[in-house]
């Protein structure tokens, strides 16, 4: 009887997890954001189209391998559409506002030239367009597109609302505003998918621009309804309350934060400018960081929050965040490769090289798809026993 009861309990709970494999869980959202921002920083260092396409391939692999089944996690394709739009706008602007071509350039076509007044001298509208100019502008747009896709990958892989838990108490209001702003794109994607699914269920056959009105109006109505629900929820939870802080403590907190930010700006200027005095470098940055930390600690005392089941920061979080940071460090370190290979020129038109160290650095960032634990999948509902 005891053995039968144990077998029945095992049948109800399902098979035991294999301890040799990693259990599915959701990675800490800050780890994904650190990884994505570090990869975007690495992208800002290069203008090599081969490396930029490699970054897009890495982002696509990681998103496909580690995104969850949530509706907002399916929005990476919309960021790819936005990236293509950015590249197209950059090419069109370069073609319209021509800079002229040299005899060595490869002529493609010519746009009608529009004369400009004297006060608008120096800018030519229309004229000949060369292949070198188109490729150069497309590469510049591709770099910005890769940065947008890095942010899109972070939005797809991490839930921004969960990142609000780890912010200091002094930044709680700012964190809520940033979280609401970041979650706009996933919510719009979810709304568009829901409205499109509803139109298909109603046998809506209108497509193209004619279907735009039938999609935009419900999406805007849904966004307004979400905003009202969010405002009501924030009001019921006492968001924006003054707290127990006195006016003197608020002034001290504001002064510490303002002086700290000035110190960080002065320190960054001192590190970037070699002719600046020595005290404007690391000493100013260290002093500014200390003042900011003091302001955050003092301001956080008036905000009391509790966290239910805080997200753990384990080895997987360290490895995922470290892979992105290490990729950015390798691209900024200029070790083992010629820095000119990161920004090839199209004058004259030559095929760009693929440096080994930056390539390995980007592939190292792609290991986040293997280092992160597998995402949680929704459990299927048990079927009812007909008997």
C-alpha positions in Angstrom: 0.0 0.0 0.0 2.8 2.4 0.9 4.6 1.6 -2.4 1.4 2.2 -4.4 0.8 5.5 -2.7 4.4 6.6 -3.4 4.1 5.6 -7.1 0.8 7.5 -7.3 2.3 10.6 -5.8 5.2 10.4 -8.3 2.8 10.1 -11.1 0.9 13.2 -10.0 4.1 15.3 -9.5 5.8 14.1 -12.7 9.4 13.0 -13.1 12.1 14.3 -10.8 14.5 16.8 -12.3 17.8 15.6 -13.5 20.5 17.0 -11.2 23.1 16.8 -14.0 21.2 19.5 -16.0 20.4 23.0 -15.0 16.9 23.6 -13.8 14.9 26.2 -15.8 14.7 29.6 -14.1 14.5 33.2 -15.1 17.9 35.0 -15.1 18.3 38.2 -13.1 17.1 41.1 -15.3 20.1 43.3 -14.3 22.4 40.6 -15.8 20.7 40.8 -19.1 20.8 44.6 -19.1 24.5 44.7 -18.2 25.2 42.2 -21.0 23.2 44.2 -23.5 24.6 47.6 -22.6 28.2 46.3 -22.6 27.6 44.8 -26.1 26.2 48.2 -27.2 29.3 49.9 -25.8 31.4 47.5 -27.8 29.4 48.2 -31.0 30.0 52.0 -30.5 33.7 51.2 -30.9 33.6 49.8 -34.4 32.4 50.7 -37.8 33.3 47.4 -39.4 30.2 46.0 -41.2 31.4 42.4 -40.8 31.6 42.8 -37.0 28.3 44.6 -36.9 26.5 41.8 -38.8 28.2 39.4 -36.4 26.7 41.3 -33.5 23.3 41.0 -35.0 23.8 37.3 -35.4 24.8 36.9 -31.8 21.8 38.9 -30.6 19.5 36.8 -32.7 20.9 33.6 -31.3 20.8 34.6 -27.7 17.3 36.0 -28.0 16.1 32.8 -29.7 17.7 30.5 -27.2 16.9 32.3 -24.0 13.7 34.3 -24.4 10.6 33.3 -22.4 7.1 32.4 -23.6 5.7 35.8 -22.5 3.9 37.8 -25.2 6.2 40.8 -24.7 9.2 38.5 -25.4 8.3 38.2 -29.0 9.0 41.8 -29.9 12.6 41.5 -31.1 11.5 41.3 -34.7 10.0 44.8 -34.4 13.4 46.1 -33.2 14.8 44.6 -36.4 12.3 46.4 -38.5 13.2 49.6 -36.6 16.9 48.9 -37.3 16.2 48.5 -41.1 14.3 51.8 -41.0 17.2 53.6 -39.3 19.6 52.3 -42.0 17.2 53.3 -44.8 16.8 56.8 -43.4 20.6 57.3 -43.0 21.1 56.2 -46.7 18.4 58.5 -48.0 19.7 61.5 -46.1 23.2 60.9 -47.4 21.9 60.6 -51.0 19.7 63.7 -50.7 22.2 65.9 -49.0 25.1 65.0 -51.3 28.7 65.9 -50.6 29.9 65.4 -54.1 32.0 62.6 -55.6 35.6 62.3 -56.8 36.8 60.9 -60.1 37.8 57.7 -58.4 34.3 57.0 -56.9 31.9 54.6 -58.5 28.9 56.7 -59.9 25.5 55.2 -59.3 22.9 57.8 -60.2 22.2 61.5 -59.9 19.4 63.3 -58.2 18.0 66.6 -59.4 20.0 69.5 -57.9 18.1 72.1 -55.9 19.8 75.5 -55.6 20.1 76.8 -52.1 20.3 80.4 -50.9 23.5 82.1 -49.8 22.8 81.7 -46.1 22.5 77.9 -46.7 25.8 77.7 -48.4 27.9 74.6 -47.8 25.1 72.1 -48.1 24.1 70.7 -51.4 20.7 69.2 -52.0 20.7 66.6 -54.8 23.4 65.8 -57.2 25.5 62.7 -58.0 25.5 59.7 -55.6 28.4 57.3 -55.4 28.6 53.7 -54.2 31.2 54.7 -51.6 28.8 57.3 -50.1 25.9 54.8 -49.9 28.1 52.1 -48.3 29.5 54.6 -45.8 26.1 55.9 -44.8 24.7 52.4 -44.5 27.5 51.3 -42.2 26.9 54.4 -40.0 23.2 53.5 -39.8 24.0 49.9 -39.2 26.1 50.8 -36.1 23.1 52.7 -34.6 20.8 49.9 -35.6 22.9 47.4 -33.7 22.7 49.6 -30.6 18.9 49.7 -30.9 18.9 45.9 -31.3 21.0 45.5 -28.1 18.4 47.5 -26.2 15.7 45.4 -27.9 17.4 42.2 -26.8 17.5 43.4 -23.2 13.8 44.3 -23.4 13.0 40.9 -24.8 15.1 38.8 -22.4 14.5 40.7 -19.2 11.3 41.9 -17.5 12.0 45.6 -16.7 9.5 45.5 -13.9 11.6 43.0 -12.0 14.6 45.2 -12.3 12.8 47.8 -10.2 13.3 45.6 -7.1 17.0 46.1 -6.9 17.1 49.9 -7.3 18.0 51.9 -4.2 15.2 53.5 -2.2 16.2 57.0 -3.2 15.8 56.1 -6.9 12.4 54.4 -6.5 10.4 57.2 -8.2 12.9 57.6 -11.0 13.0 53.8 -11.4 9.3 53.6 -11.7 9.3 56.3 -14.4 12.1 54.5 -16.3 10.4 51.2 -16.0 7.2 52.6 -17.4 9.1 54.2 -20.3 11.0 51.0 -21.0 7.9 48.8 -20.9 6.0 50.9 -23.4 7.5 49.0 -26.4 6.8 45.5 -25.1 3.3 46.5 -24.2 2.6 48.0 -27.6 3.9 44.8 -29.2 1.6 42.8 -27.0 -1.3 45.1 -27.9 -0.7 44.8 -31.6 -0.5 41.0 -31.4 -3.7 40.8 -29.4 -5.6 43.1 -31.8 -4.3 41.3 -34.9 -5.3 38.0 -33.3 -8.8 39.4 -32.6 -9.1 40.6 -36.2 -8.2 37.2 -37.5 -10.8 35.6 -35.3 -13.4 38.0 -36.7 -12.4 37.0 -40.2 -11.0 40.4 -41.0 -9.6 40.3 -44.5 -8.4 43.9 -44.8 -4.7 44.2 -45.1 -2.1 46.9 -45.8 -2.8 50.6 -45.1 -6.6 50.0 -45.0 -6.1 47.8 -41.9 -4.0 50.4 -40.1 -7.1 52.2 -38.8 -8.5 49.0 -37.4 -5.3 48.3 -35.5 -4.2 51.7 -34.4 -7.4 52.8 -32.7 -7.7 49.6 -30.5 -4.0 49.8 -29.7 -4.3 53.4 -28.5 -7.4 52.6 -26.5 -5.6 49.7 -24.9 -2.6 51.9 -24.1 -5.0 54.5 -22.5 -6.7 51.8 -20.4 -3.3 50.5 -19.3 -2.2 54.0 -18.2 -5.4 54.5 -16.2 -4.9 51.1 -14.5 -1.3 51.9 -13.7 -2.2 55.3 -12.3 -4.9 53.8 -10.1 -2.5 51.0 -8.8 0.2 53.6 -8.1 -2.2 55.8 -6.2 -3.6 52.9 -4.1 0.0 51.9 -3.1 0.8 55.4 -1.9 3.2 56.3 -4.8 4.5 59.9 -4.5 3.9 60.2 -0.8 6.2 62.7 1.0 7.3 60.3 3.7 8.9 61.2 7.0 11.8 63.1 5.6 12.3 66.7 6.7 12.9 69.6 4.5 16.5 69.8 5.7 17.3 66.2 4.9 15.8 66.6 1.4 18.0 69.6 0.8 21.1 67.8 2.0 20.2 64.8 -0.2 19.7 67.0 -3.3 23.0 68.9 -2.6 24.9 65.6 -2.2 23.5 64.2 -5.5 24.1 67.5 -7.4 27.7 67.7 -6.2 28.3 64.1 -6.9 27.1 64.3 -10.4 29.3 67.4 -11.0 32.2 65.4 -9.6 31.5 62.5 -12.0 31.3 64.9 -15.0 34.5 66.6 -14.0 36.2 63.2 -13.5 35.1 61.9 -16.9 36.3 65.1 -18.6 39.7 64.8 -16.8 40.1 61.2 -18.0 39.2 62.0 -21.6 41.3 65.2 -21.8 45.0 64.6 -21.4 45.7 68.4 -20.9 43.4 68.6 -17.9 44.8 68.9 -14.4 45.5 65.7 -12.5 42.9 66.3 -9.8 40.1 66.4 -12.5 40.7 62.7 -13.3 40.3 59.8 -10.9 40.2 61.9 -7.7 37.2 63.9 -8.9 35.4 60.8 -10.1 36.1 59.0 -6.8 34.8 62.0 -4.8 31.7 62.3 -7.0 30.9 58.6 -6.7 31.3 58.9 -2.9 28.9 61.9 -2.7 26.4 60.1 -4.9 26.5 57.0 -2.7 26.0 59.1 0.4 23.1 60.9 -1.2 21.5 57.6 -2.2 21.9 56.2 1.3 20.5 59.3 3.0 17.6 59.6 0.5 16.8 55.9 0.8 16.0 56.1 4.5 12.6 57.8 3.8 11.5 55.0 1.5 10.5 51.7 3.1 9.9 48.9 0.7 9.7 45.1 1.1 10.6 42.6 -1.6 8.8 39.3 -2.1 11.1 36.5 -3.3 14.1 38.6 -4.5 15.8 37.4 -7.6 19.0 35.5 -6.8 22.4 36.6 -8.3 24.3 33.3 -8.9 27.1 32.1 -11.1 25.0 32.3 -14.2 24.4 36.0 -13.7 28.1 36.6 -13.2 29.1 34.7 -16.3 26.4 36.3 -18.5 27.2 39.9 -17.4 31.0 39.1 -17.5 30.9 37.9 -21.1 29.4 41.2 -22.3 31.7 43.3 -20.2 34.8 41.3 -21.3 33.7 41.8 -25.0 33.6 45.6 -24.5 36.9 45.6 -22.7 38.6 43.6 -25.5 37.3 46.0 -28.2 38.4 49.1 -26.2 41.8 47.6 -25.2 43.3 47.5 -28.7 45.3 44.5 -27.8 46.4 42.0 -30.4 45.0 43.8 -33.4 45.3 47.0 -35.4 42.7 49.6 -34.2 42.3 50.8 -37.8 40.6 47.4 -38.6 37.6 48.5 -36.4 36.9 51.5 -38.6 37.7 50.6 -42.3 37.4 53.3 -44.9 35.5 53.1 -48.1 37.7 55.6 -49.9 39.1 53.8 -51.9 36.5 51.0 -52.0 38.0 47.9 -50.5 36.7 44.8 -48.7 36.9 45.2 -44.9 39.0 42.9 -42.9 37.8 40.7 -40.0 40.2 41.1 -37.0 40.6 38.0 -34.9 40.4 39.4 -31.4 37.2 41.5 -31.9 35.6 38.6 -33.6 36.4 36.3 -30.6 35.2 39.0 -28.3 31.8 39.2 -30.0 31.5 35.4 -30.1 32.4 35.4 -26.4 29.4 37.6 -25.8 27.3 35.1 -27.7 28.1 32.4 -25.1 25.4 34.1 -22.9 23.0 31.9 -24.8 24.8 28.8 -23.4 25.7 30.2 -20.0 22.2 31.5 -19.0 19.8 28.9 -17.6 17.0 27.7 -19.9 13.9 29.8 -19.6 10.8 28.6 -17.8 8.2 27.1 -20.0 4.5 27.2 -19.1 3.2 23.9 -17.8 0.5 22.2 -19.9 -2.8 21.9 -18.1 -3.6 18.3 -17.0 -6.3 16.6 -19.0 -9.4 15.6 -17.2 -9.9 11.9 -16.7 -13.0 10.9 -18.6 -13.6 8.2 -16.2 
